[in-house]
Amino acid sequence: MERRSNIGNRLLAALSPADFQLLVPHLRRISLERDVVLVRSGDPVQQIYFPCTALIAFVMDMPNGQSVATTMVGNEGAVGVLSTLGSIRSPMTAVVRVAGTTWQISPARFHAALSHSRALEDAVQLHMRSLLVQFQHIAACNALHSVEARLARWLLQVHDQVGYDTLPLTQDTLSELLGVRRTTVTHVVSKLRGSGAIRSNRRSSIEVDRGRLEAAVCECYEIMRSRIDRIVSAEGMRQSSRGAPAHGPARSHGHAWTNVDKAGARIAGERTSRH
């Protein structure tokens, strides 16, 4: 196991050393290739993943065969932890869209550690709040903003995770993220290239100019990034745990959804006041 400063996943890194040690014997760091399907909608959750450098898309499979990405999870989140709420089957498909590394643990091992650590329960709730922020903003952004602004937002989100200017994104992935046809993706990429926000695009990668992308993006990007940063920070973890008894059995997970609903109401109110 690596030093805690090199954990790579922000949810895990926010845990105290004692809580993190509950997971250490069972965590395994693996590499994920692009386009690998980690779990399909309706299938049992076999593994829980805490991405480090990999980016994983949550994808909804539509009856007509099309697929649309509802969000992208990187080092701020996890894949499969909703099984801690009692669901043994995945509500959506999880696909690796940027190859990289991740921590992996079996649901049984994670659940066992969860029963001994309130902080781990809080981490699951923080993850759910982070997902809700993304779902809420992406839904609002899709309804209110242009395809160019939305593409700029996705590219900036990926850039935040990978840290370099050539993003390993295919046209099919962009089509899935935006929910549009590939012909529309080609047109939008051409417009951003004309403004200098995209310097070049190849079949499987896009080179971007971050400064010009930031000029093209809508306000959703900064709102989403700031709120997620607060949620998954170590301070956010401490605030989530304050006021709880230091010992005793882990709390029921039912109230987690109440926290999610409250967060959603606040976000919706902010979006309404801005338009």
C-alpha positions in Angstrom: 0.0 0.0 0.0 1.2 3.5 -0.9 1.7 6.4 1.5 -1.6 8.2 2.2 -0.4 11.3 0.3 -0.3 9.1 -2.8 -3.7 7.4 -2.5 -5.0 9.2 -5.6 -8.7 9.0 -4.7 -10.1 12.0 -2.8 -12.8 10.1 -0.9 -10.2 7.6 0.4 -7.6 10.3 1.1 -10.2 12.2 3.3 -10.5 9.3 5.7 -8.6 9.3 9.0 -5.7 6.9 9.1 -7.7 4.6 11.4 -10.7 4.4 9.1 -8.5 4.0 6.0 -6.7 1.1 7.7 -10.0 -0.8 7.8 -9.8 -1.0 4.0 -6.1 -1.3 3.4 -5.8 -5.2 3.6 -8.6 -5.5 1.0 -7.8 -2.7 -1.5 -6.1 -3.7 -4.7 -4.8 -1.1 -7.2 -5.5 -2.2 -10.8 -5.2 -0.6 -14.3 -8.4 -0.2 -16.4 -8.3 0.0 -20.2 -10.6 2.4 -22.2 -14.1 1.1 -23.1 -14.0 -1.7 -20.5 -17.5 -2.2 -19.0 -17.2 -2.5 -15.2 -20.9 -3.4 -14.6 -24.0 -3.3 -16.8 -27.4 -2.0 -15.8 -29.3 -4.6 -13.9 -26.3 -6.8 -13.2 -25.1 -7.6 -9.7 -22.3 -5.3 -8.3 -19.2 -7.5 -8.2 -16.6 -4.9 -7.3 -16.5 -1.4 -5.9 -14.0 1.0 -7.5 -12.3 4.2 -6.3 -10.8 5.7 -9.4 -7.3 7.4 -9.2 -6.5 8.4 -12.8 -9.2 6.5 -14.7 -12.5 8.2 -15.7 -15.6 6.2 -15.6 -18.9 7.2 -17.3 -22.3 6.3 -15.9 -24.3 5.4 -18.9 -28.1 5.0 -19.4 -29.0 2.4 -22.1 -32.1 3.4 -24.0 -34.6 1.0 -25.5 -33.7 2.1 -29.0 -30.1 1.0 -28.5 -28.7 4.4 -27.9 -26.7 5.3 -24.8 -26.3 8.6 -23.0 -23.7 9.4 -20.3 -25.4 10.9 -17.2 -22.1 11.8 -15.5 -18.4 11.0 -15.3 -16.7 9.7 -12.1 -13.0 10.3 -11.5 -10.8 10.6 -8.4 -13.5 12.5 -6.5 -15.8 9.6 -6.3 -16.5 5.8 -6.6 -18.4 3.3 -8.6 -20.6 0.6 -6.9 -20.9 2.1 -3.4 -24.6 2.5 -3.8 -24.8 -1.2 -3.1 -24.2 -0.2 0.5 -27.8 1.0 0.5 -29.1 -2.5 -0.1 -29.3 -2.6 -3.8 -27.4 -5.6 -5.2 -27.9 -4.7 -8.8 -26.5 -1.7 -10.6 -29.0 1.0 -11.7 -26.8 1.9 -14.7 -23.9 0.8 -16.8 -20.4 1.9 -15.9 -17.9 2.2 -18.7 -14.2 3.3 -18.6 -13.9 6.3 -20.9 -10.3 7.3 -20.0 -7.9 4.5 -19.2 -6.1 4.7 -15.8 -5.7 3.2 -12.4 -8.3 2.6 -9.6 -8.6 1.0 -6.2 -10.8 -2.1 -6.2 -12.5 -3.8 -3.2 -15.3 -6.4 -3.0 -18.7 -5.2 -1.8 -18.6 -7.8 1.1 -15.2 -6.4 2.3 -16.4 -2.8 2.0 -19.7 -3.5 3.8 -17.8 -5.2 6.6 -15.6 -2.2 7.1 -18.6 0.1 6.8 -20.2 -1.6 9.8 -17.2 -0.5 12.0 -16.7 3.0 10.7 -19.1 6.0 10.7 -16.6 7.9 8.6 -17.0 5.4 5.8 -20.7 5.8 5.9 -20.2 9.5 5.7 -17.9 9.0 2.7 -20.7 7.1 1.0 -23.1 10.0 1.7 -20.6 12.5 0.4 -20.3 10.5 -2.8 -24.0 10.5 -3.2 -24.1 14.3 -2.7 -21.4 14.7 -5.3 -23.3 12.6 -7.8 -26.5 14.6 -7.1 -24.6 17.8 -7.8 -23.5 16.5 -11.1 -26.9 15.1 -12.1 -28.7 18.3 -11.2 -26.2 20.6 -13.0 -25.9 18.4 -16.1 -29.7 18.2 -16.4 -30.0 22.0 -16.1 -27.0 22.6 -18.4 -28.5 20.3 -21.1 -31.8 22.2 -21.0 -30.4 25.7 -21.0 -27.0 25.9 -22.7 -25.6 25.4 -26.2 -23.9 22.2 -27.3 -20.6 24.2 -27.6 -20.8 25.3 -24.0 -21.7 21.8 -22.8 -18.8 20.3 -24.8 -16.4 22.9 -23.3 -17.7 21.9 -19.8 -17.1 18.2 -20.4 -13.6 18.9 -21.8 -12.7 21.0 -18.8 -13.9 18.3 -16.4 -11.8 15.7 -18.2 -8.8 18.1 -18.2 -9.1 18.6 -14.5 -8.8 14.8 -14.0 -6.0 13.9 -16.5 -3.9 17.1 -16.1 -2.6 17.3 -19.7 -3.9 19.1 -22.8 -4.3 16.1 -25.1 -7.5 14.4 -23.9 -8.0 10.7 -24.9 -11.6 11.1 -26.0 -13.1 9.5 -29.1 -15.9 11.0 -31.2 -18.2 8.2 -29.9 -17.4 9.2 -26.3 -18.2 12.9 -27.0 -21.5 11.9 -28.7 -22.4 9.8 -25.6 -21.5 12.6 -23.2 -23.5 15.2 -25.2 -26.4 13.0 -26.2 -26.1 14.1 -29.8 -25.2 12.4 -33.1 -21.6 12.2 -34.3 -22.3 14.6 -37.1 -23.3 17.2 -34.5 -20.1 16.5 -32.5 -18.0 17.0 -35.7 -19.8 20.4 -36.3 -19.3 21.6 -32.6 -15.7 20.5 -32.5 -15.1 22.4 -35.7 -16.6 25.6 -34.1 -14.4 25.3 -31.0 -11.4 24.7 -33.2 -12.2 27.8 -35.1 -12.2 29.8 -31.8 -8.9 28.2 -30.8 -10.4 26.4 -27.8 -9.4 23.1 -29.6 -6.1 23.1 -31.3 -6.4 19.8 -33.0 -8.6 16.7 -33.0 -7.7 13.2 -34.0 -9.7 10.1 -34.2 -9.1 9.1 -30.6 -7.9 12.4 -28.9 -8.5 16.1 -28.7 -5.9 18.8 -27.9 -7.3 21.7 -26.0 -6.4 25.2 -25.0 -7.7 25.5 -21.4 -7.8 29.3 -21.3 -10.0 29.5 -24.4 -12.2 26.7 -23.3 -12.9 28.6 -20.1 -14.1 31.5 -22.2 -16.5 29.2 -24.1 -17.9 27.3 -21.1 -21.1 28.1 -19.3 -21.3 28.9 -15.6 -22.3 25.3 -14.7 -18.7 24.2 -14.9 -17.4 26.5 -12.1 -20.5 26.0 -9.9 -20.2 22.2 -10.2 -16.5 22.1 -9.6 -16.6 24.4 -6.5 -19.5 22.5 -4.9 -17.9 19.1 -5.5 -14.6 20.3 -4.2 -16.3 21.4 -1.0 -18.2 18.1 -0.7 -15.3 15.7 -1.1 -12.7 17.7 0.8 -11.3 16.5 4.1 -13.1 19.4 5.8 -16.3 18.3 4.2 -15.8 14.9 5.6 -15.2 16.3 9.1 -18.3 18.5 8.9 -20.4 15.5 7.9 -19.2 13.7 11.0 -19.7 16.5 13.5 -22.4 16.1 16.1 -22.4 12.3 15.8 -21.6 10.0 18.7 -18.0 8.8 18.7 -19.0 5.1 19.2 -21.9 2.8 18.7 -23.4 1.0 15.6 -23.3 2.7 12.3 -26.4 4.8 11.6 -29.2 3.7 9.3 -28.6 4.7 5.7 -32.1 5.9 5.2 -31.4 9.5 6.2 -28.7 9.7 3.5 -31.5 10.2 0.9 -32.9 13.1 3.0 -29.5 14.8 2.8 -29.4 14.2 -0.9 -32.9 15.7 -1.4 -32.0 18.8 0.7 -28.8 19.3 -1.4 -30.9 18.9 -4.6 -33.3 21.6 -3.5 -30.5 24.0 -2.7 -28.9 23.4 -6.1 -32.2 23.8 -7.9 -32.9 27.1 -6.1 -29.5 28.4 -7.1 -30.0 27.5 -10.8 -33.4 29.2 -10.8 -32.1 32.4 -9.3 -29.4 32.6 -11.9 -31.8 32.5 -14.9 
